[in-house]
Amino acid sequence: MVMEIAAKFFLSISTAEAIVNAINNGMGIMTIIGLAGATYGWGAVAYPLIRGAVAKWGFKQAVNW
């Protein structure tokens, strides 16, 4: 799962692991986007994509996407 997230969002493995841990610990999606955005500055691009995926499929399905 970490590899898939890293590949989809062009993240390093360590950042992808941090995002997975944040999701598993129940952090909000904005916190997770902020974590990645602070590291890579892609929050402005990723936010609409993630928000759209969550709106379309719900949180758990979006995570699996």
C-alpha positions in Angstrom: 0.0 0.0 0.0 2.8 2.4 0.8 4.4 1.8 -2.6 1.1 2.4 -4.3 0.6 5.7 -2.5 4.2 6.8 -3.3 3.8 5.9 -6.9 0.4 7.7 -7.3 1.6 10.9 -5.7 5.3 10.8 -6.6 6.3 10.7 -3.0 9.3 9.4 -1.3 8.7 6.1 0.6 9.2 7.9 4.0 6.6 10.5 3.2 4.2 7.9 1.9 4.7 5.9 5.2 4.0 9.0 7.2 0.7 9.5 5.3 -0.3 5.9 5.8 0.5 6.2 9.5 -1.5 9.4 9.7 -4.5 7.7 8.0 -4.2 4.7 10.3 -4.1 7.0 13.3 -7.3 8.7 12.2 -5.8 12.1 11.3 -8.0 14.3 9.2 -7.5 14.4 5.4 -6.4 18.1 5.7 -3.7 17.2 8.2 -2.5 14.5 5.8 -2.4 16.9 2.8 -0.7 19.4 5.0 2.0 16.9 5.9 2.7 16.0 2.3 2.4 19.6 1.2 4.8 20.8 3.8 7.4 18.4 2.4 6.7 18.6 -1.3 4.5 21.6 -1.9 1.9 19.6 -3.8 -1.0 20.3 -1.5 -2.6 22.8 -3.9 -2.6 20.1 -6.6 -3.5 17.1 -4.5 -6.3 18.7 -2.5 -8.9 18.8 -5.3 -7.9 15.3 -6.4 -8.2 13.8 -2.9 -11.3 15.8 -2.1 -12.9 14.6 -5.3 -12.0 11.0 -4.6 -13.4 11.2 -1.1 -16.6 12.8 -2.3 -17.0 10.2 -5.0 -16.0 7.0 -3.1 -15.9 7.9 0.6 -12.8 8.0 2.7 -12.0 4.3 2.9 -12.4 3.8 -0.8 -10.4 6.9 -1.6 -7.5 5.6 0.5 -7.6 2.3 -1.4 -7.7 4.2 -4.7 
